[in-house]
Amino acid sequence: MRYFPFGRAAFSILMLAVASGAWLSLQPAPKHHATLTYWTYANTHYNSYKKVIPEFERQNPGVTVDLELVSLNALSSRMQAAMLADLDVPDIFEMEIGQSGTLFRGPTKDIGLVDLGPRIHAPGPDGAPPLWDRMVHARFSPYTNRGHIYGLPHDVHAVQLAYRRDIFEKAGVDVSQIKTWDDFVKVGRKMTIPNKRYMMEMSDSDATVLEPLLFQRGGGYFDENGRVIMDNEIAVQTMCWYVPLVAGPHKIASNVGYFGQVQTKAVEDGYMLCYICPDWRSKTFENDVSHMKGKMGLMPVPLAAPNGPQTTTWGGTMVGLTKHNNHQDLAWKLAMFLLLDKTQVAERYRATNILPPVKDLWADPAFHERSAYWSNEKTGESYIRLAPEVPPHYSSPVIQTATDKFSQALIDCVHYYNVHGYVDHGDAQFESYVRSRLKLRADQVRAMAGRNPY
C-alpha cells in the first residue's frame, strides 16, 4: 500500500467502515406508524397487555399501540442510547427497579423522562382522589430523583418467607412462634444438618438476599438525597449479623441459585427450608415446583427490631413516559388504563400473584382466594397485610455500581470470617474489618458518583 502507511488490513477496515456508513445513511431506521410505542421487558406483562390493548384502542378510535418486548439486559443501555440519539425512543416504557436509576443521570433539564409528579398529585377524574393517595407511597422512592417522580410503580413486592411446611410440622416446629430473627436463628441451629439441610436460602457471594434484609432494617445504598449510605452503622451491623449465617462451621444458610433446575431440586429435597419470597416469586414456586402443592407455606419476615416491619421488598418495575413523546396525555391515559382498569385485575393477579400498588384494587375477590399450593392460605391477603410496611429504598445513576460493590464487600467479609473466625478474634475485631471493607467499597461508589455530580 504505497499511499496508505498503515497497511492493507487497516485500509480494508477503513473502506469497510466508509461503505457501511454510506449504506446506513441510505437506509434510515424504519419509523413507527403506531400512535404510541410501549416497551416492556417482562414476558408476563407483555402477554397480559397484549390481551387488553385492543380494548384501549377500541375505546380510543384511531389510536394504535405498538407493544414491544425488549431484552432486560439491553433495555437500560438501549433506552439511554435512543434518547441521546433521538432515535427509536418509546413513548412509554417499563424499567426494572435495579436499572431505573441509570436514567436519572445529568442535570434535571436533560433527563429524558417526564416528571409525573404533577399528574400523580392532581385530583383524579370525576372527583376521584389523587393517585398519590391511592398508592403505597414507599414504592415511589426508587423512581424519585431531586424531588421529581419519573416513574409509576407497577407493583409493591412485599416479601414473606416461603417454607417447607411439611418438614417443619414433622419436626414439631410452630412457625407462628418465630417472631424475631433471634427466634429464627435458634430454630435454624436445630433444623440445619451441615451439607444436607439448611434453614435459609442466603448467598455468601452476592447481596441478593442481604439487600432486602438491609432495607428491612432501614438501610440502603443511598438516602433520599442520593448520598451513599451503604457503609453507615445500619449496614455495618446488618453485615455483622448476616455473615455468620452464611459462613463458618456453624452456618445455617446456603444457596444454589435463585432460579433454575438446581434450585427447584433444592426445594424438592428440602436442602433449604426457607426462601425469601416476594409476591412475584410465589408464582415462580407454583410454576417451577408444582408438585410441592400443599407442602409449602408462607410466613412474615421475622422482626429485626421490636417495632420494625415484618416484611421488606425485592424487585420492582417502573412505568415511565419519555419527553420525546408527542402524545403525553394519551400515553398517561394508557398507563392509567393498564394500572387501574378493574376488569383486568383478577386475571392479571391470578397469572402473576403480583399485588398492584393501588390500594383500592385490593378489594377484588381474587386477592382473597385460598391457594391450594400454599396450604390453603389466602396468600393475597397475607401480602396485603404487609404492603403498608414495605420500606422505601432510594436509587441513583450509579445504583448498579453500588450493588456490585456491596456484593464485593460481602465476599470480603465472608472470606475474612472463614479464614480468621469471628469467635477466635472477638466481635470487635470482625466488626472493625466489616466497617473498613464497607467504607472501602462505599468510597469507590462515591468516587464514581463524584465524576457525575448529578
Secondary structure in CASP SS format (residue, H / E / C, confidence):
PFRMAT SS
TARGET T0000
AUTHOR 0000-0000-0000
METHOD secondary structure of the structure
MODEL  1
M C 1.00
R C 1.00
Y C 1.00
F C 1.00
P C 1.00
F C 1.00
G C 1.00
R H 1.00
A H 1.00
A H 1.00
F H 1.00
S H 1.00
I H 1.00
L H 1.00
M H 1.00
L H 1.00
A H 1.00
V H 1.00
A H 1.00
S H 1.00
G H 1.00
A H 1.00
W H 1.00
L H 1.00
S H 1.00
L H 1.00
Q C 1.00
P C 1.00
A C 1.00
P C 1.00
K C 1.00
H C 1.00
H C 1.00
A C 1.00
T C 1.00
L E 1.00
T E 1.00
Y E 1.00
W E 1.00
T E 1.00
Y C 1.00
A C 1.00
N H 1.00
T H 1.00
H H 1.00
Y H 1.00
N H 1.00
S H 1.00
Y H 1.00
K H 1.00
K H 1.00
V H 1.00
I H 1.00
P H 1.00
E H 1.00
F H 1.00
E H 1.00
R H 1.00
Q H 1.00
N C 1.00
P C 1.00
G C 1.00
V C 1.00
T C 1.00
V E 1.00
D E 1.00
L E 1.00
E E 1.00
L E 1.00
V C 1.00
S C 1.00
L H 1.00
N H 1.00
A H 1.00
L H 1.00
S H 1.00
S H 1.00
R H 1.00
M H 1.00
Q H 1.00
A H 1.00
A H 1.00
M H 1.00
L H 1.00
A H 1.00
D C 1.00
L C 1.00
D C 1.00
V C 1.00
P C 1.00
D C 1.00
I E 1.00
F E 1.00
E E 1.00
M E 1.00
E E 1.00
I H 1.00
G H 1.00
Q H 1.00
S H 1.00
G H 1.00
T H 1.00
L H 1.00
F H 1.00
R C 1.00
G C 1.00
P C 1.00
T H 1.00
K H 1.00
D H 1.00
I C 1.00
G C 1.00
L E 1.00
V C 1.00
D C 1.00
L C 1.00
G H 1.00
P H 1.00
R H 1.00
I H 1.00
H H 1.00
A C 1.00
P C 1.00
G C 1.00
P H 1.00
D H 1.00
G H 1.00
A C 1.00
P C 1.00
P C 1.00
L H 1.00
W H 1.00
D H 1.00
R H 1.00
M E 1.00
V C 1.00
H H 1.00
A H 1.00
R H 1.00
F H 1.00
S H 1.00
P H 1.00
Y H 1.00
T E 1.00
N E 1.00
R C 1.00
G C 1.00
H E 1.00
I E 1.00
Y C 1.00
G C 1.00
L E 1.00
P E 1.00
H C 1.00
D C 1.00
V C 1.00
H C 1.00
A E 1.00
V E 1.00
Q E 1.00
L E 1.00
A E 1.00
Y E 1.00
R E 1.00
R H 1.00
D H 1.00
I H 1.00
F H 1.00
E H 1.00
K H 1.00
A C 1.00
G C 1.00
V C 1.00
D C 1.00
V H 1.00
S H 1.00
Q H 1.00
I C 1.00
K C 1.00
T E 1.00
W H 1.00
D H 1.00
D H 1.00
F H 1.00
V H 1.00
K H 1.00
V H 1.00
G H 1.00
R H 1.00
K H 1.00
M H 1.00
T C 1.00
I E 1.00
P C 1.00
N C 1.00
K C 1.00
R E 1.00
Y E 1.00
M E 1.00
M E 1.00
E E 1.00
M C 1.00
S C 1.00
D C 1.00
S C 1.00
D C 1.00
A C 1.00
T C 1.00
V C 1.00
L H 1.00
E H 1.00
P H 1.00
L H 1.00
L H 1.00
F H 1.00
Q H 1.00
R C 1.00
G C 1.00
G C 1.00
G C 1.00
Y C 1.00
F E 1.00
D C 1.00
E C 1.00
N C 1.00
G C 1.00
R C 1.00
V E 1.00
I C 1.00
M C 1.00
D C 1.00
N C 1.00
E H 1.00
I H 1.00
A H 1.00
V H 1.00
Q H 1.00
T H 1.00
M H 1.00
C H 1.00
W H 1.00
Y H 1.00
V H 1.00
P H 1.00
L H 1.00
V H 1.00
A C 1.00
G C 1.00
P C 1.00
H C 1.00
K C 1.00
I C 1.00
A E 1.00
S E 1.00
N C 1.00
V C 1.00
G C 1.00
Y C 1.00
F C 1.00
G C 1.00
Q H 1.00
V H 1.00
Q H 1.00
T H 1.00
K H 1.00
A H 1.00
V H 1.00
E H 1.00
D H 1.00
G C 1.00
Y C 1.00
M E 1.00
L E 1.00
C E 1.00
Y E 1.00
I E 1.00
C E 1.00
P E 1.00
D H 1.00
W H 1.00
R H 1.00
S H 1.00
K H 1.00
T H 1.00
F H 1.00
E H 1.00
N H 1.00
D H 1.00
V C 1.00
S H 1.00
H H 1.00
M H 1.00
K C 1.00
G C 1.00
K C 1.00
M E 1.00
G E 1.00
L E 1.00
M E 1.00
P E 1.00
V C 1.00
P C 1.00
L E 1.00
A C 1.00
A C 1.00
P C 1.00
N C 1.00
G C 1.00
P C 1.00
Q C 1.00
T C 1.00
T C 1.00
T E 1.00
W C 1.00
G C 1.00
G C 1.00
T E 1.00
M E 1.00
V E 1.00
G E 1.00
L E 1.00
T E 1.00
K C 1.00
H C 1.00
N C 1.00
N C 1.00
H C 1.00
Q H 1.00
D H 1.00
L H 1.00
A H 1.00
W H 1.00
K H 1.00
L H 1.00
A H 1.00
M H 1.00
F H 1.00
L H 1.00
L H 1.00
L H 1.00
D C 1.00
K H 1.00
T H 1.00
Q H 1.00
V H 1.00
A H 1.00
E H 1.00
R H 1.00
Y H 1.00
R H 1.00
A H 1.00
T H 1.00
N C 1.00
I C 1.00
L C 1.00
P C 1.00
P C 1.00
V E 1.00
K H 1.00
D H 1.00
L H 1.00
W H 1.00
A H 1.00
D C 1.00
P H 1.00
A H 1.00
F H 1.00
H H 1.00
E C 1.00
R C 1.00
S E 1.00
A C 1.00
Y C 1.00
W C 1.00
S C 1.00
N C 1.00
E E 1.00
K C 1.00
T H 1.00
G H 1.00
E H 1.00
S H 1.00
Y H 1.00
I H 1.00
R H 1.00
L H 1.00
A H 1.00
P H 1.00
E H 1.00
V C 1.00
P C 1.00
P C 1.00
H C 1.00
Y C 1.00
S C 1.00
S C 1.00
P C 1.00
V C 1.00
I H 1.00
Q H 1.00
T H 1.00
A H 1.00
T H 1.00
D H 1.00
K H 1.00
F H 1.00
S H 1.00
Q H 1.00
A H 1.00
L H 1.00
I H 1.00
D H 1.00
C H 1.00
V H 1.00
H H 1.00
Y H 1.00
Y H 1.00
N H 1.00
V H 1.00
H H 1.00
G C 1.00
Y H 1.00
V H 1.00
D H 1.00
H H 1.00
G C 1.00
D H 1.00
A H 1.00
Q H 1.00
F H 1.00
E H 1.00
S H 1.00
Y H 1.00
V H 1.00
R H 1.00
S H 1.00
R H 1.00
L H 1.00
K H 1.00
L H 1.00
R H 1.00
A H 1.00
D H 1.00
Q H 1.00
V H 1.00
R H 1.00
A H 1.00
M H 1.00
A H 1.00
G H 1.00
R C 1.00
N C 1.00
P C 1.00
Y C 1.00
END
